Amino acid sequence: MTSWRSSSGLAFRPRAGDPAGAVAALKELLTDRRRVLGADHPETLATRHHLVQWRKRLSKSVSS
């Protein structure tokens, strides 16, 4: 199984037609970044932002 821990991997996943998988991967990544870097670290905050954006996109695609 391919690891989706890198930013490039996360960016690739939605383009591959798996936004739900991208959301799941970002949730895992966020948990890890909070544990390792702390809740206020810029990379943790960026991951939270990306997760919110992909959840919005996923909910729009499900609604359509």
C-alpha positions in Angstrom: 0.0 0.0 0.0 1.3 3.4 -0.9 1.8 5.9 1.9 -0.1 9.1 1.6 2.0 11.0 4.1 3.6 13.4 1.7 2.0 16.6 0.4 2.5 15.4 -3.2 0.7 12.1 -2.4 -2.2 13.9 -0.8 -2.4 16.2 -3.8 -2.4 13.3 -6.2 -5.2 11.3 -4.4 -8.1 13.6 -5.2 -7.0 13.8 -8.8 -7.1 10.0 -8.9 -10.8 10.2 -8.1 -10.6 9.4 -4.4 -11.5 12.6 -2.4 -12.9 10.4 0.4 -9.6 8.7 0.6 -7.8 12.0 0.6 -10.0 13.1 3.6 -9.2 9.9 5.4 -5.4 10.4 4.8 -5.5 14.0 5.9 -7.3 12.9 9.1 -4.5 10.4 9.8 -1.9 13.0 8.9 -3.5 15.6 11.2 -3.4 13.2 14.1 0.3 12.4 13.6 1.2 16.1 13.2 -0.6 17.1 16.4 1.2 14.4 18.2 4.6 15.1 16.8 4.6 18.8 16.1 1.9 20.1 18.3 -1.5 21.7 17.6 -0.2 25.2 16.9 2.6 24.2 14.5 2.3 25.8 11.0 2.3 22.4 9.3 -0.4 21.1 11.6 -2.5 24.2 10.9 -2.0 23.8 7.2 -3.2 20.2 7.4 -6.3 21.3 9.3 -7.0 23.8 6.6 -6.6 21.3 3.8 -8.8 18.8 5.6 -11.6 21.4 5.9 -11.3 22.3 2.2 -11.5 18.6 1.1 -14.4 17.9 3.4 -16.3 20.8 1.7 -15.4 19.5 -1.7 -16.5 16.0 -0.8 -19.8 17.1 0.6 -20.5 19.1 -2.6 -19.7 16.1 -4.7 -22.0 13.9 -2.6 -24.8 16.4 -2.8 -24.6 16.6 -6.6 
